[in-house]
Amino acid sequence: MTPLVETPTVPKLITQLPGPKAAALIARDDQVLSPSYTRDYPLVAHRGRGCVLEDIDGNLFLDFTAGIAVTATGHAHPRVVAAAVEQAERLLHMSGTDFYYQAEIELAERLAKLAPGNSPKRVLFTNSGAESVEAAIKLARYATGRHRLISFFGAFHGRTYGAMSLGGSKSLHQRGFGPMLPGIHRLAYDCTEREVNELFARVVPPDEVAAIVVEPLQGEGGYRVPRADFLPMLREVCDRHGILLVVDEIQAGIGRTGKMFACQHFNVVPDIVCLAKGLASGMPLGAIVSRADVMCWPPGSHASTFGGNPVSCQAALATLELVEKEYLDNTVIRGRELREGLERIAREVPHVANARGLGLMLAVDLVHRGEAAPVRRNAVVQEAFRRGLLLLGCGTAGIRFCPGLCVTSEQIATALSIFREACTATADD
């Protein structure tokens, strides 16, 4: 097989989209896969390297989705692949909830050391972000003896029951699945302390609140960056009332914002951190990292058969090493280039507005006469795909830019050029 390398020829489209092989596979998919899946465009991925993705027909795309902010080190980074293969040849699985193995212990030590704050920490491994949020809900209720939870409008924490109940991104996520988990109350994201106190005074006794669960930057809700004092305010409120602060770093964490954890931009130390997505560069792995005194539940109270799988743990160890030593600096530099380019497009191209974000977690909105224009946004995403650039939406009318942290300056320039062309091609007034 010809090696897939990142070259100046990307994107390189050699067939109509979808190509014949892709179209055949999509037809088969339509017969057997759940209709609940969302596929924005007919991409049938075959292999990838870095920020380049090849489809089943040999078309090369520039990928600025990173598998929904998952492939932190890019697609199939050789060191991540080598770590996973070496472990797979030695031991594929031995449940870490019942036995011991080195990879899981080493990764827990690494995460406990990396997580914000100087207090001792403990780690519980899961398979996904939603499972990490479920574990955090259970732990917060157990540790505090309280049952209420506070989350925020615009939040997305996953699709399992507890995570779904916390969410406030789209009513579709909850339609038909009620009743939701009881005891959950929402505030506006980036609210003031006055609004929190109003909730306490009128609806929610603070001494019944186990945790406030918050994304340091909202992901699916629109890549929204809060004001500088929002997270510190929540930390102070939690300290005052004995509430745990749970920070969902599932999309923003593992270097994506230019710091290992996004909450570090705000100098906030959470009680529990939820992780997944970029943690193992594509291998399924999630975790919660908690203050040791908070993770006080007894044996058997919570566990996961596959959480902390040895292959995923080795991939995560390689990922953390790469992010710390090579890609954090690149994220800051490339993120600045991408942010400046998006701001320039927002100034010069009608219907593009509100460039925002941190590091390589950036977004813009598509607007029409000053109002959010989701139909226009969807058209731009489709047009970018047809030109060889992979993008995804977020929020009401946003487009997110979340490439692998290995992205190059040349790739950013190419992506900005294609995005501008896609916006121009879809303009109708």
C-alpha positions in Angstrom: 0.0 0.0 0.0 1.3 3.4 -0.9 2.2 5.4 2.2 -0.2 8.3 3.0 1.8 11.4 3.5 0.9 15.0 4.0 1.8 16.9 0.9 1.1 20.4 -0.6 -1.4 18.7 -3.0 -4.0 18.3 -0.2 -6.9 18.6 -0.9 -6.8 16.4 -3.9 -10.1 15.3 -5.3 -10.1 12.7 -8.1 -13.8 11.7 -8.2 -17.2 13.3 -7.8 -18.3 13.3 -4.2 -19.3 10.8 -3.1 -17.2 8.5 -5.3 -18.5 5.2 -6.5 -17.0 3.1 -3.7 -18.2 5.6 -1.1 -21.7 5.7 -2.6 -21.9 1.9 -2.5 -20.9 1.8 1.2 -23.3 4.6 2.1 -26.1 2.6 0.5 -25.2 -0.4 2.6 -24.9 1.7 5.8 -28.4 3.0 5.2 -29.8 -0.5 5.5 -28.2 -1.5 8.8 -27.0 1.5 10.9 -29.1 3.4 13.3 -31.0 6.4 11.8 -30.1 8.4 14.9 -26.6 9.0 13.6 -25.9 12.4 12.1 -23.8 12.5 8.9 -23.3 16.0 7.6 -21.8 15.0 4.3 -21.1 11.7 2.4 -17.5 11.1 3.6 -16.4 7.5 3.8 -13.1 7.6 5.6 -10.4 5.1 4.7 -7.1 6.2 6.3 -5.5 9.3 7.6 -2.2 10.8 8.6 -1.9 14.0 10.6 -4.5 16.5 9.3 -5.0 14.6 6.0 -7.8 12.1 5.5 -8.2 9.8 2.5 -11.6 8.5 1.6 -12.4 5.1 0.2 -12.1 6.4 -3.4 -8.7 7.9 -2.9 -9.8 11.6 -2.5 -7.6 13.5 -0.1 -9.2 16.0 2.3 -7.8 18.5 4.7 -9.4 17.6 8.0 -10.2 20.4 10.4 -12.6 18.2 12.5 -10.0 15.8 14.0 -12.9 13.2 14.5 -14.8 15.8 16.5 -11.7 17.1 18.4 -10.5 13.5 19.1 -7.3 12.9 17.2 -5.3 15.4 19.2 -1.9 14.3 17.7 -3.5 13.9 14.2 -4.6 10.8 12.5 -2.5 7.7 13.1 0.5 9.4 14.7 3.4 6.9 14.4 4.3 7.0 18.0 0.7 6.5 19.2 0.2 3.7 16.7 3.5 2.0 17.8 2.5 2.3 21.5 -0.9 0.7 20.8 0.5 -2.1 18.6 3.2 -3.0 21.1 0.6 -3.2 23.9 -1.9 -5.1 21.7 0.8 -7.7 20.9 1.4 -8.2 24.6 -2.0 -7.9 26.2 -5.3 -6.6 24.7 -7.5 -6.7 27.8 -7.5 -7.4 31.5 -10.2 -5.5 33.3 -8.5 -2.9 35.5 -11.5 -2.8 37.8 -10.7 -6.3 39.0 -6.9 -6.7 38.3 -3.8 -4.6 38.0 -1.6 -3.8 35.0 1.2 -1.2 34.5 -0.3 0.9 31.7 -3.4 1.9 33.7 -1.3 2.7 36.8 1.2 4.8 34.9 -1.6 6.8 33.1 -3.4 7.4 36.4 -0.2 8.7 37.9 0.4 11.0 34.9 -3.1 12.4 34.9 -3.0 13.0 38.7 0.2 14.9 38.2 -1.1 16.9 35.2 -4.5 17.9 36.6 -4.9 21.4 38.1 -4.2 21.8 41.8 -1.6 20.6 44.3 -3.8 18.3 46.3 -3.6 14.5 46.0 -5.8 13.1 43.3 -7.4 9.8 42.2 -8.5 8.6 38.7 -11.3 6.5 37.5 -11.3 5.4 33.8 -14.2 5.1 31.5 -14.8 4.5 27.8 -16.2 7.8 26.7 -17.0 11.4 27.6 -20.6 10.6 28.5 -19.5 7.9 30.9 -17.1 10.3 32.5 -19.9 12.7 33.2 -22.1 9.8 34.5 -19.2 8.9 36.9 -18.8 12.5 38.0 -22.6 12.8 38.8 -22.5 9.6 40.9 -19.3 10.6 42.7 -20.6 14.2 43.5 -23.8 12.8 44.9 -22.0 10.2 46.9 -19.3 12.4 48.3 -21.6 15.3 49.3 -24.8 13.3 50.3 -26.7 15.9 48.2 -28.8 15.2 45.1 -29.2 18.5 43.2 -27.0 19.5 40.2 -26.6 22.8 38.4 -25.7 22.9 34.7 -26.0 25.5 31.9 -28.1 26.3 28.9 -26.1 25.5 25.7 -24.2 22.7 27.5 -23.6 19.3 25.9 -22.3 16.5 28.2 -23.3 13.4 26.3 -26.3 11.2 25.4 -26.5 8.7 28.3 -29.2 9.5 30.8 -27.4 11.6 33.4 -25.3 13.4 30.8 -28.3 14.0 28.6 -30.3 15.3 31.6 -27.5 17.8 32.3 -27.4 19.0 28.8 -29.1 22.2 27.5 -27.9 22.3 23.9 -30.8 21.0 21.8 -34.3 19.9 22.8 -33.9 17.1 20.2 -31.4 15.4 22.5 -34.2 14.9 25.2 -37.3 14.6 23.0 -39.0 11.2 23.5 -36.7 10.0 26.2 -38.3 11.4 29.4 -38.5 11.5 32.3 -35.0 13.0 32.8 -32.8 12.6 35.8 -34.5 14.6 38.6 -32.8 17.4 40.6 -31.1 19.2 37.7 -31.4 23.0 37.4 -29.9 25.2 34.6 -28.5 28.7 34.4 -27.4 30.8 31.5 -23.8 30.1 30.5 -21.5 33.0 31.5 -24.1 34.1 34.1 -23.4 36.5 37.0 -23.1 35.7 40.7 -26.4 37.6 41.1 -28.2 35.1 38.8 -26.7 32.2 40.8 -27.9 33.7 44.1 -31.3 34.3 42.6 -31.6 30.6 41.7 -30.5 29.7 45.3 -33.0 32.1 46.8 -36.0 31.1 44.7 -35.6 27.5 43.6 -32.6 25.6 44.7 -31.4 25.4 48.4 -27.6 25.6 48.0 -27.1 23.0 50.8 -28.9 20.5 48.6 -26.6 21.0 45.6 -24.0 18.4 45.1 -22.2 19.9 42.1 -22.1 22.6 39.5 -21.1 21.0 36.1 -19.6 23.4 33.6 -17.6 23.4 30.3 -14.7 25.9 30.5 -15.6 26.6 26.8 -18.9 25.4 25.6 -18.3 22.9 22.8 -21.4 21.8 20.9 -23.2 24.9 22.3 -21.1 27.1 20.0 -17.4 27.2 21.1 -18.4 29.9 23.5 -15.6 31.5 25.6 -16.9 32.9 28.9 -15.7 36.2 30.4 -12.6 36.0 32.6 -14.4 36.0 35.9 -17.1 33.4 35.2 -15.3 30.2 36.3 -13.5 31.9 39.3 -17.0 33.1 40.4 -18.3 29.5 40.2 -15.3 28.3 42.2 -16.0 30.9 44.9 -19.8 30.0 45.0 -18.9 26.3 45.3 -16.4 27.0 48.1 -18.9 29.1 50.0 -21.7 26.5 50.0 -19.7 23.2 50.1 -20.6 22.4 46.4 -18.3 20.5 44.2 -17.1 22.1 40.9 -17.1 19.6 38.1 -15.4 20.8 34.9 -16.1 19.0 31.7 -12.9 19.2 29.7 -14.0 16.4 27.3 -13.7 18.6 24.2 -11.5 21.5 25.5 -8.9 19.5 27.3 -5.6 17.7 26.5 -4.0 20.8 24.9 -6.7 21.9 22.5 -6.9 25.4 23.9 -3.1 25.9 24.2 -3.0 24.7 27.8 -3.4 21.0 28.9 -6.7 21.9 30.6 -8.8 24.8 29.5 -9.7 25.8 33.0 -6.1 26.7 33.5 -6.7 29.8 31.3 -8.9 31.0 34.2 -6.6 29.9 37.1 -9.4 27.7 38.4 -8.9 24.3 40.2 -11.9 22.0 39.9 -12.8 19.3 42.3 -13.5 16.8 39.5 -12.3 16.9 35.9 -14.1 14.9 33.1 -11.9 13.8 30.2 -12.2 11.8 27.0 -12.0 12.7 23.2 -8.3 13.8 22.7 -7.0 11.8 25.7 -5.9 8.8 23.6 -5.8 10.3 20.0 -8.6 8.2 18.8 -8.6 5.1 21.0 -11.7 4.9 23.2 -10.8 6.2 26.6 -12.3 8.6 29.2 -11.5 9.5 32.8 -12.5 11.5 35.8 -9.7 13.0 37.8 -10.8 13.9 41.3 -9.4 15.3 44.5 -8.5 12.2 46.5 -10.6 13.2 49.5 -13.7 13.5 47.2 -13.2 10.1 45.5 -14.2 8.3 48.7 -16.6 5.7 47.4 -16.0 2.0 48.4 -15.0 -1.0 46.2 -17.8 -2.0 43.9 -19.7 1.3 44.0 -18.6 2.3 40.4 -16.4 0.6 37.8 -16.2 -0.2 34.1 -15.1 -3.5 32.4 -13.4 -1.8 29.5 -12.5 1.6 31.1 -8.8 1.9 31.3 -8.1 -0.7 28.6 -4.4 -1.3 28.4 -4.1 -0.5 24.6 -6.0 2.7 25.1 -3.9 3.6 28.1 -0.7 3.2 26.2 -2.1 5.3 23.4 -2.9 8.0 26.0 0.6 7.9 27.5 2.1 8.5 24.0 -0.5 11.2 23.4 0.3 13.1 26.6 4.0 12.9 25.9 3.5 14.3 22.4 1.1 17.1 23.4 3.3 18.3 26.3 6.6 18.2 24.5 5.7 19.1 20.9 2.2 20.2 20.3 1.2 22.7 23.1 3.5 25.3 21.6 2.3 24.5 18.1 -1.3 24.9 19.3 -0.6 28.4 20.6 1.2 29.5 17.4 -1.0 27.9 14.9 -4.1 28.9 16.9 -3.0 32.5 16.7 -2.6 32.2 12.9 -6.0 30.6 12.5 -7.7 33.1 14.8 -6.2 36.0 12.9 -7.3 34.5 9.6 -10.8 34.0 10.8 -11.0 37.5 12.2 -9.8 38.8 8.8 -12.5 36.8 7.0 -15.1 38.1 9.4 -14.1 41.7 8.6 -14.0 41.2 4.9 -16.6 38.6 4.0 -20.4 39.4 4.5 -22.3 36.9 6.6 -19.2 35.7 8.6 -19.1 37.0 12.2 -17.9 36.5 15.8 -14.5 34.8 15.4 -13.8 33.4 18.8 -12.1 30.6 20.8 -8.8 29.7 22.4 -5.8 27.8 20.8 -7.1 25.4 18.2 -10.7 25.4 19.5 -12.1 28.2 17.3 -15.3 29.1 15.5 -17.2 31.7 13.5 -20.9 32.3 13.0 -22.8 32.5 9.7 -25.3 35.4 9.8 -27.9 37.1 7.6 -28.9 40.7 8.4 -27.3 40.3 11.8 -29.2 37.2 12.7 -27.9 33.6 13.1 -28.3 31.8 9.7 -28.1 28.0 10.3 -29.2 27.2 6.7 -26.3 29.3 5.4 -23.9 27.7 7.8 -25.0 24.2 6.6 -24.4 25.3 3.0 -20.9 26.5 3.8 -20.0 23.2 5.5 -21.3 21.3 2.4 -19.4 23.6 0.0 -16.2 23.3 2.0 -16.5 19.5 1.8 -17.0 19.6 -2.0 -13.7 21.6 -2.1 -11.9 19.1 0.1 -12.0 20.8 3.6 -13.7 18.9 6.4 -15.6 21.2 8.9 -18.4 20.7 11.4 -21.1 23.0 12.8 -21.6 24.0 16.4 -24.2 26.1 18.2 -27.1 27.6 16.2 -25.1 28.8 13.2 -21.4 28.3 14.1 -18.7 26.5 12.2 -15.9 25.0 14.4 -12.3 24.7 13.5 -10.6 22.0 15.6 -7.8 20.4 13.6 -5.2 18.0 15.0 -2.7 19.9 17.2 0.0 18.9 14.7 -1.5 21.2 12.0 1.0 23.2 10.0 1.0 26.9 9.0 0.5 25.8 5.3 -2.5 23.8 6.2 -4.1 26.7 8.1 -3.5 29.0 5.1 -5.1 26.4 2.8 -8.1 25.9 5.1 -8.7 29.6 5.4 -8.6 30.0 1.6 -11.1 27.2 1.0 -13.4 28.5 3.8 -13.4 32.0 2.3 -14.2 30.5 -1.2 -17.0 28.4 0.3 -18.5 31.4 2.0 -18.4 33.4 -1.3 -19.8 30.5 -3.4 -22.8 30.1 -1.1 -23.6 33.8 -0.8 -27.0 34.7 -2.2 -27.2 38.4 -1.5 
